[in-house]
Amino acid sequence: MEDEYLDSRYTPGYTVESIELDTIVSRVQQLLELANTAFVERMRIIESSFVNPSWGIHGRT
């Protein structure tokens, strides 16, 4: 796939076959799912470090 990427950058008429496009789309979807999972988990950690039940949702007042 690396060769295809390099060719696409430097070959004016480069095309992607349907099966290759399906693979790329599938991999991008997997990456988005992983990124979303990591983001949600990180936000949960960050939020839990700032929220104290006695302070309320916005921290100390």
Secondary structure, 3 states (H helix, E strand, C coil): CHHHHHHHHHCCCCCCCHHHHHHHHHHHHHHHHHHHHHHHHHHHHHHHHHCECCCECCCCC
